Amino acid sequence: MAKGKESKSKKQGKPRVHQELRGFEVSIDSFGELKSNLPIEKLNKFLDENVDDKKLAERDDYPELKKPKKKK
């Protein structure tokens, strides 16, 4: 029988999250659909503001795309 390393026990409790996403929970139902307690529009807005898009980073006009749009 081969010797195996003892697996570390998983951390208990909730992971650290960004202040704006505090309380965010997501689960997958029996049909494979994502269920969330946060509206998808709010999540997308957060990701647009805080995460760089790797596919767009190579474009020459990326800094202009990254600038926030002015609201009318």
N, CA and C atoms as a LAMMPS dump frame, in Angstrom:
ITEM: TIMESTEP
0
ITEM: NUMBER OF ATOMS
216
ITEM: BOX BOUNDS ff ff ff
-5.0000000000000000e+02 5.0000000000000000e+02
-5.0000000000000000e+02 5.0000000000000000e+02
-5.0000000000000000e+02 5.0000000000000000e+02
ITEM: ATOMS id mol type element x y z
1 1 1 N 0.836 -1.173 0
2 1 2 C 0 0 0
3 1 3 C 0.888 1.248 0
4 2 1 N 0.574 2.205 -0.818
5 2 2 C 1.373 3.425 -0.947
6 2 3 C 1.066 4.37 0.201
7 3 1 N 2.11 5.068 0.609
8 3 2 C 1.922 6.061 1.663
9 3 3 C 1.317 7.312 1.055
10 4 1 N 0.35 7.852 1.705
11 4 2 C -0.284 9.071 1.211
12 4 3 C -0.138 10.174 2.232
13 5 1 N -0.102 11.365 1.755
14 5 2 C -0.028 12.508 2.665
15 5 3 C -1.395 12.732 3.272
16 6 1 N -1.398 13.145 4.493
17 6 2 C -2.664 13.457 5.133
18 6 3 C -3.201 14.747 4.524
19 7 1 N -4.445 14.708 4.117
20 7 2 C -5.02 15.899 3.517
21 7 3 C -5.376 16.902 4.614
22 8 1 N -5.164 18.155 4.319
23 8 2 C -5.479 19.202 5.282
24 8 3 C -6.989 19.356 5.365
25 9 1 N -7.471 19.588 6.536
26 9 2 C -8.908 19.797 6.68
27 9 3 C -9.258 21.171 6.12
28 10 1 N -10.455 21.267 5.559
29 10 2 C -10.887 22.532 4.976
30 10 3 C -11.138 23.548 6.07
31 11 1 N -10.897 24.799 5.736
32 11 2 C -11.13 25.876 6.692
33 11 3 C -12.623 25.987 6.978
34 12 1 N -12.927 26.246 8.192
35 12 2 C -14.317 26.449 8.575
36 12 3 C -14.635 27.928 8.505
37 13 1 N -15.888 28.258 8.252
38 13 2 C -16.289 29.656 8.193
39 13 3 C -16.379 30.153 6.77
40 14 1 N -16.611 31.436 6.631
41 14 2 C -16.773 32.045 5.319
42 14 3 C -15.455 32.648 4.849
43 15 1 N -15.225 32.677 3.542
44 15 2 C -13.996 33.266 3.009
45 15 3 C -14.038 34.787 3.067
46 16 1 N -12.847 35.402 2.925
47 16 2 C -12.779 36.865 2.872
48 16 3 C -13.374 37.323 1.551
49 17 1 N -14.138 38.38 1.604
50 17 2 C -14.739 38.932 0.391
51 17 3 C -14.608 40.448 0.388
52 18 1 N -14.759 41.025 -0.784
53 18 2 C -14.73 42.478 -0.935
54 18 3 C -15.921 43.065 -0.176
55 19 1 N -15.751 44.257 0.339
56 19 2 C -16.787 44.929 1.134
57 19 3 C -18.131 44.993 0.4
58 20 1 N -18.107 45.277 -0.901
59 20 2 C -19.34 45.412 -1.676
60 20 3 C -20.059 44.081 -1.88
61 21 1 N -19.332 42.967 -1.754
62 21 2 C -19.93 41.657 -1.979
63 21 3 C -20.239 40.921 -0.683
64 22 1 N -20.158 41.601 0.427
65 22 2 C -20.431 40.962 1.71
66 22 3 C -21.857 40.424 1.728
67 23 1 N -22.019 39.178 2.104
68 23 2 C -23.326 38.549 2.146
69 23 3 C -23.703 37.84 0.848
70 24 1 N -22.843 37.92 -0.155
71 24 2 C -23.114 37.281 -1.442
72 24 3 C -23 35.767 -1.306
73 25 1 N -24.016 35.061 -1.756
74 25 2 C -23.996 33.602 -1.755
75 25 3 C -24.508 33.111 -3.089
76 26 1 N -23.921 32.01 -3.551
77 26 2 C -24.335 31.419 -4.817
78 26 3 C -24.408 29.905 -4.615
79 27 1 N -25.374 29.283 -5.277
80 27 2 C -25.507 27.833 -5.197
81 27 3 C -26 27.323 -6.552
82 28 1 N -25.907 26.017 -6.735
83 28 2 C -26.338 25.382 -7.965
84 28 3 C -27.485 24.445 -7.621
85 29 1 N -28.626 24.619 -8.29
86 29 2 C -29.778 23.771 -7.991
87 29 3 C -29.668 22.431 -8.728
88 30 1 N -30.661 21.581 -8.577
89 30 2 C -30.623 20.238 -9.159
90 30 3 C -30.661 20.243 -10.684
91 31 1 N -31.057 21.36 -11.289
92 31 2 C -31.077 21.468 -12.749
93 31 3 C -29.794 22.082 -13.302
94 32 1 N -28.85 22.418 -12.43
95 32 2 C -27.589 23.006 -12.861
96 32 3 C -27.644 24.507 -13.027
97 33 1 N -28.707 25.131 -12.551
98 33 2 C -28.835 26.583 -12.664
99 33 3 C -28.215 27.252 -11.443
100 34 1 N -27.576 28.385 -11.675
101 34 2 C -26.993 29.154 -10.582
102 34 3 C -28.074 29.959 -9.88
103 35 1 N -28.078 29.89 -8.58
104 35 2 C -29.007 30.674 -7.768
105 35 3 C -28.167 31.598 -6.897
106 36 1 N -28.544 32.873 -6.878
107 36 2 C -27.769 33.87 -6.151
108 36 3 C -28.704 34.792 -5.387
109 37 1 N -28.197 35.345 -4.283
110 37 2 C -28.984 36.308 -3.522
111 37 3 C -28.647 37.74 -3.93
112 38 1 N -27.829 37.917 -4.971
113 38 2 C -27.419 39.232 -5.466
114 38 3 C -27.853 39.354 -6.921
115 39 1 N -28.508 40.442 -7.303
116 39 2 C -28.921 40.601 -8.708
117 39 3 C -27.71 40.556 -9.643
118 40 1 N -27.867 39.905 -10.773
119 40 2 C -26.775 39.736 -11.729
120 40 3 C -26.262 41.075 -12.236
121 41 1 N -27.127 42.085 -12.331
122 41 2 C -26.703 43.405 -12.798
123 41 3 C -25.7 44.028 -11.823
124 42 1 N -25.947 43.859 -10.523
125 42 2 C -25.04 44.412 -9.523
126 42 3 C -23.697 43.673 -9.554
127 43 1 N -23.74 42.365 -9.73
128 43 2 C -22.509 41.583 -9.814
129 43 3 C -21.709 41.973 -11.049
130 44 1 N -22.365 42.131 -12.192
131 44 2 C -21.672 42.546 -13.415
132 44 3 C -21.061 43.935 -13.276
133 45 1 N -21.766 44.842 -12.642
134 45 2 C -21.239 46.197 -12.429
135 45 3 C -19.979 46.144 -11.56
136 46 1 N -20.021 45.346 -10.502
137 46 2 C -18.854 45.188 -9.628
138 46 3 C -17.67 44.629 -10.413
139 47 1 N -17.901 43.59 -11.205
140 47 2 C -16.816 42.975 -11.974
141 47 3 C -16.25 43.944 -13.007
142 48 1 N -17.108 44.723 -13.661
143 48 2 C -16.63 45.707 -14.642
144 48 3 C -15.729 46.747 -13.997
145 49 1 N -16.053 47.155 -12.778
146 49 2 C -15.281 48.191 -12.097
147 49 3 C -13.994 47.668 -11.473
148 50 1 N -13.935 46.4 -11.084
149 50 2 C -12.825 45.9 -10.278
150 50 3 C -11.95 44.835 -10.93
151 51 1 N -12.339 44.316 -12.076
152 51 2 C -11.578 43.234 -12.703
153 51 3 C -11.2 43.642 -14.122
154 52 1 N -9.922 43.488 -14.458
155 52 2 C -9.461 43.785 -15.812
156 52 3 C -9.822 42.624 -16.731
157 53 1 N -10.257 42.944 -17.943
158 53 2 C -10.599 41.94 -18.931
159 53 3 C -9.328 41.559 -19.686
160 54 1 N -8.865 40.339 -19.528
161 54 2 C -7.61 39.9 -20.133
162 54 3 C -7.667 39.897 -21.654
163 55 1 N -8.832 39.606 -22.21
164 55 2 C -8.95 39.564 -23.664
165 55 3 C -8.865 40.956 -24.275
166 56 1 N -9.356 41.963 -23.558
167 56 2 C -9.339 43.325 -24.086
168 56 3 C -8.026 44.047 -23.795
169 57 1 N -7.219 43.545 -22.886
170 57 2 C -5.998 44.23 -22.473
171 57 3 C -5.008 44.414 -23.624
172 58 1 N -5.053 43.56 -24.631
173 58 2 C -4.123 43.652 -25.756
174 58 3 C -4.528 44.713 -26.777
175 59 1 N -5.739 45.208 -26.69
176 59 2 C -6.203 46.209 -27.649
177 59 3 C -5.545 47.561 -27.403
178 60 1 N -5.345 48.316 -28.473
179 60 2 C -4.735 49.637 -28.36
180 60 3 C -5.659 50.637 -27.674
181 61 1 N -6.973 50.481 -27.839
182 61 2 C -7.915 51.431 -27.269
183 61 3 C -8.47 50.979 -25.913
184 62 1 N -7.808 50.042 -25.277
185 62 2 C -8.289 49.52 -23.99
186 62 3 C -8.396 50.591 -22.901
187 63 1 N -7.428 51.521 -22.767
188 63 2 C -7.573 52.553 -21.723
189 63 3 C -8.845 53.389 -21.893
190 64 1 N -9.241 53.668 -23.14
191 64 2 C -10.471 54.42 -23.357
192 64 3 C -11.699 53.589 -23.005
193 65 1 N -11.644 52.297 -23.269
194 65 2 C -12.774 51.415 -22.924
195 65 3 C -12.916 51.261 -21.418
196 66 1 N -11.801 51.303 -20.714
197 66 2 C -11.793 51.086 -19.276
198 66 3 C -12.311 52.303 -18.502
199 67 1 N -12.254 53.495 -19.111
200 67 2 C -12.707 54.698 -18.428
201 67 3 C -14.197 54.596 -18.127
202 68 1 N -14.629 55.071 -16.962
203 68 2 C -16.056 55.027 -16.659
204 68 3 C -16.84 55.942 -17.59
205 69 1 N -18.009 55.474 -17.975
206 69 2 C -18.857 56.263 -18.863
207 69 3 C -19.59 57.313 -18.05
208 70 1 N -19.739 58.498 -18.649
209 70 2 C -20.459 59.572 -17.981
210 70 3 C -21.957 59.327 -18.092
211 71 1 N -22.649 59.486 -16.988
212 71 2 C -24.095 59.336 -16.989
213 71 3 C -24.734 60.636 -17.413
214 72 1 N -25.828 60.529 -18.132
215 72 2 C -26.525 61.716 -18.62
216 72 3 C -27.466 62.229 -17.577
